[in-house]
Amino acid sequence: MRMAISLGARGLGQVWPNPAVGCVLVRNGRVLARGWTQAGGRPHAEAIALADCDARGATAYVSLEPCAHYGKTPPCAETLVTAGVTRVVTALTDPDPRVSGGGHSLLRAAGIEVVEGVEGVAARRVNEGFLMRVTQGRPFVTLKLALTLDGRIATSAGESRWITCPEARARVHLMRARYDGVLVGAGTVRADDPDLRVRGLGIAHQPVRIVATRLLDLPQDGRLARSAHEAPVWLLHGSAAPQSARAQWQARGTELIDCGPESGISEALDPQAMLWALGDRGLTRVLCEGGGALAASLMRAGLVDELVIFSAGKVIGAEGLAGLGELGLEALAEAPQFRLCALEKVGQDVLHRWLRVSERR
C-alpha cells in the first residue's frame, strides 16, 4: 500500500479535479504490475496496472476506493471484477457521492474480499486536496513564505531578490509542479512582476497561475500578461472591476472569475469566496506565494492548511516588510496554531513544514 500511495503522488498537480491514486497488483508475493492516475485524470490507476498483466487471482492495493460510476470510462471496481482479482485492499473510502462506498459494495457483491483502511493517514495526506474539495468545496491551501531570520520578506524599499539560496528557489519550482495552481496577490504582481511557471525541471505541464486582484489593476505589459496564451492565467476579481479592464484581460487570454462583493476588510476580496470559486473549477491543491496582505486574509479566515517556510540566514530589521499582514489579534489564544511536521536543510537555508492544528487532525 505504501508503494501504491507513493505512485499516486506522482500525479499531484496533473490530475485535477481527480484524485491522485496509485495501484499495485500482487500475486503470490510478487508484484505483477503497478499504475497511477495519468495527467488529466485518465486513465485511472487501476486501468493502467491491469493493462500490463493477467490479474486473475491477484490482490489489488489501491490508495483510494475504486470508482463505481460510469463516466468517460467504465467503473474501476467493475474493471477489477472483470479482470478476476480475488482481493482488493484500499486505504480510503472515496467521499464523492457517486462512489462513497459503492465501489467497495460492488466488489463485495462480486465475491471479492475487500480490506479497508490500510495506511489511511498517509493516503489522506496525499489526497487531502481532493478530499477537501469534495467535502468542503475548496482546495487545500499551502502558504509558502521565504523569510529572513527575523520574519521579513523584503527590505523597506521592497527588495526581495534574493532572500533565499539557489537550492531553496529550485525547491519552490518543484513544489509548484505538484500543485494545481499558484496564487499571489495583486501587490506581488505589481512589485515583483513574477512569472509563476515551473522552470528548470523539464516538465510539460504548468500550474494555473492565479492572481487575486479586486479591480484587475495589473500591468498589461508584465510577464503574466505576455505569457497568458502559453500557460493559463486566472484572475480573481471583485464585482466592481471595470468593464474596460475585464475586456483587456479577456483579450489577453486570461480567465476572469468574479468573486462577488468585497469582504469589508480593507476592501479585500472574500477569501472563502475565492477558494470556493477555485474549487468549483476543479482545483484541489493551491500554493499561495504571497504577498503579505493576501496571506493574512487567508490566515484570518482559517483557510491556510499548511505553512511551508524557507528561513534564510539574513536579518533585515523592523524596517523590513513583514511576511504577513495584520491579523487583528487581541490575545495570544486567538493566534492560528500549526504543528511541525518536517524540518530539513536546503542549501544554506532551512525548510520547515507546519500543518494547521484542528480537531480533525
Stockholm file with secondary structure:
# STOCKHOLM 1.0

chainA/1-361         MRMAISLGARGLGQVWPNPAVGCVLVRNGRVLARGWTQAGGRPHAEAIALADCDARGATAYVSLEPCAHYGKTPPCAETLVTAGVTRVVTALTDPDPRVSGGGHSLLRAAGIEVVEGVEGVAARRVNEGFLMRVTQGRPFVTLKLALTLDGRIATSAGESRWITCPEARARVHLMRARYDGVLVGAGTVRADDPDLRVRGLGIAHQPVRIVATRLLDLPQDGRLARSAHEAPVWLLHGSAAPQSARAQWQARGTELIDCGPESGISEALDPQAMLWALGDRGLTRVLCEGGGALAASLMRAGLVDELVIFSAGKVIGAEGLAGLGELGLEALAEAPQFRLCALEKVGQDVLHRWLRVSERR
#=GR chainA/1-361 SS CHHHHHHHHTTTTTSTTSCCCEEEEEETTEEEEEEECCGGGCSCHHHHHHTTSCCTTCEEEESSCCCCSCSSSCCHHHHHHHHTCCEEEESCCCCSTTTTTHHHHHHHHTTCEEECCTTHHHHHHHTHHHHHHHHHSSCEEEEEEEECTTSEEECTTCCCTTSSCHHHHHHHHHHHHTSSEEEEEHHHHHHHCCCCCCCSSCCSCCCEEEEECTTCCCCTTSHHHHTTTTSCEEEEECTTSCHHHHHHHHHTTCEEEECCSBCSSTTCBCHHHHHHHHHHTTCCEEEECCCHHHHHHHHHTTCCCEEEEEECSCCCCTTSEESSCCCCCSSGGGSCCEEEEEEEEETTEEEEEEEECCSCC
#=GC SS_cons         CHHHHHHHHTTTTTSTTSCCCEEEEEETTEEEEEEECCGGGCSCHHHHHHTTSCCTTCEEEESSCCCCSCSSSCCHHHHHHHHTCCEEEESCCCCSTTTTTHHHHHHHHTTCEEECCTTHHHHHHHTHHHHHHHHHSSCEEEEEEEECTTSEEECTTCCCTTSSCHHHHHHHHHHHHTSSEEEEEHHHHHHHCCCCCCCSSCCSCCCEEEEECTTCCCCTTSHHHHTTTTSCEEEEECTTSCHHHHHHHHHTTCEEEECCSBCSSTTCBCHHHHHHHHHHTTCCEEEECCCHHHHHHHHHTTCCCEEEEEECSCCCCTTSEESSCCCCCSSGGGSCCEEEEEEEEETTEEEEEEEECCSCC
//
